[in-house]
Amino acid sequence: MSSAAEAVRTDAAPAPVGPYNQAVKAGGVLYCSGQIALDPVSGAMVGDGDVEAETRQVLANLRAVLAAAGTSPARVVRTTVYLVDLADFARVNALYAELFDGEVAPARACVQVAALPKGARVEIDAIAQLS
């Protein structure tokens, strides 16, 4: 196993909107950058402010990054969920639970933030084990 960090890049998830990578592999661990509801093809925000539509896209983007790195949601050990409004927690949590429905759900923090890039209502990052 290489100890050097390696960038992960896939066209199945949106390109970064700043000077960072979609994810980085290092020491047998995958560190996924936060995903917002950007369509990977157009780069446009999805959902028109509907937090459930945004969450579905965020989770699809995250799933694509995990797959590109050769891992899966079942190997995610830690996430952070960022919400512009904690009143959206239950709706986001229900969709999140569909992706992370394994025997051991990831450890998680969920915080309310003042704003997210591109006017997003939800952002999720993750840390996963690599095979």
C-alpha positions in Angstrom: 0.0 0.0 0.0 1.4 3.4 -1.0 1.7 6.0 1.7 1.5 8.9 -0.8 -1.7 10.8 -1.1 -3.6 10.3 -4.3 -6.4 12.5 -5.7 -9.7 10.9 -6.8 -11.5 12.3 -9.8 -14.7 11.2 -11.5 -16.9 12.8 -14.1 -19.9 11.1 -12.4 -19.7 13.7 -9.6 -19.4 17.5 -10.0 -16.0 19.0 -10.5 -14.7 21.0 -7.5 -15.7 24.6 -7.3 -12.4 25.6 -5.7 -8.8 24.5 -5.2 -9.5 21.0 -3.8 -10.1 17.4 -4.9 -13.4 15.4 -4.9 -11.5 13.1 -2.5 -8.1 12.0 -1.5 -6.8 8.5 -0.7 -4.1 8.4 2.0 -3.0 5.5 4.2 -5.9 3.2 3.4 -8.5 5.9 4.0 -10.6 8.0 1.7 -11.3 11.6 2.6 -14.3 12.9 0.6 -14.8 16.6 0.2 -18.2 18.0 0.9 -20.8 17.4 -1.8 -23.6 19.8 -2.6 -26.4 19.3 -5.1 -24.5 20.1 -8.3 -25.4 18.2 -11.4 -22.2 16.5 -12.5 -22.9 17.2 -16.2 -24.2 20.8 -16.2 -22.6 22.0 -13.0 -26.0 23.6 -12.1 -27.6 23.3 -8.7 -30.4 20.7 -8.5 -33.7 21.0 -6.6 -34.6 24.7 -6.8 -34.4 25.0 -3.0 -36.1 21.7 -2.2 -33.9 20.1 0.5 -35.0 16.6 -0.4 -34.1 16.9 -4.1 -30.8 18.5 -3.0 -30.1 15.7 -0.6 -30.8 13.0 -3.2 -28.3 14.7 -5.5 -25.7 15.2 -2.7 -25.9 11.5 -1.9 -25.7 10.5 -5.6 -22.6 12.6 -5.9 -21.0 11.1 -2.8 -21.8 7.6 -4.0 -20.1 8.4 -7.3 -16.9 9.6 -5.5 -16.9 6.5 -3.3 -17.2 4.3 -6.3 -14.5 6.1 -8.2 -12.2 5.4 -5.3 -13.1 1.7 -5.2 -15.2 1.8 -2.1 -18.8 2.1 -1.1 -21.3 3.6 1.4 -20.9 0.4 3.5 -17.3 1.4 4.2 -18.0 4.9 5.3 -17.0 5.4 8.9 -17.6 9.2 9.4 -19.7 11.9 7.9 -20.5 15.5 8.6 -23.9 16.9 7.5 -24.1 20.7 7.1 -27.6 22.2 7.0 -28.6 25.8 6.4 -31.7 25.1 8.5 -31.9 22.5 11.2 -35.6 22.3 10.6 -34.7 20.2 7.5 -33.0 17.6 9.7 -35.7 15.0 9.7 -36.2 15.1 5.9 -32.5 14.9 5.2 -32.0 12.2 7.8 -34.6 10.0 6.2 -32.8 10.1 2.9 -29.4 9.7 4.5 -30.6 6.6 6.3 -31.5 5.0 2.9 -27.9 5.2 1.8 -26.3 4.3 5.2 -28.6 1.4 6.1 -25.9 -1.2 7.0 -25.4 -2.9 10.3 -23.0 -0.2 11.4 -24.0 3.3 10.4 -21.2 5.9 10.2 -20.3 8.2 13.1 -21.8 11.6 12.2 -22.0 15.2 13.2 -24.8 17.5 11.9 -24.5 21.2 12.2 -26.4 24.3 11.1 -24.3 26.8 9.1 -25.0 30.3 8.0 -24.5 29.6 4.3 -23.2 27.0 1.9 -21.6 27.4 -1.6 -23.9 28.1 -4.5 -26.9 28.7 -2.2 -27.1 25.0 -1.3 -29.2 23.9 1.7 -27.3 20.7 2.5 -23.7 19.5 2.2 -22.2 16.2 3.2 -18.6 15.0 3.5 -17.3 11.6 4.4 -14.4 9.4 5.5 -14.3 5.8 4.3 -12.1 2.8 4.5 -10.5 1.5 1.3 -10.3 -2.2 0.5 
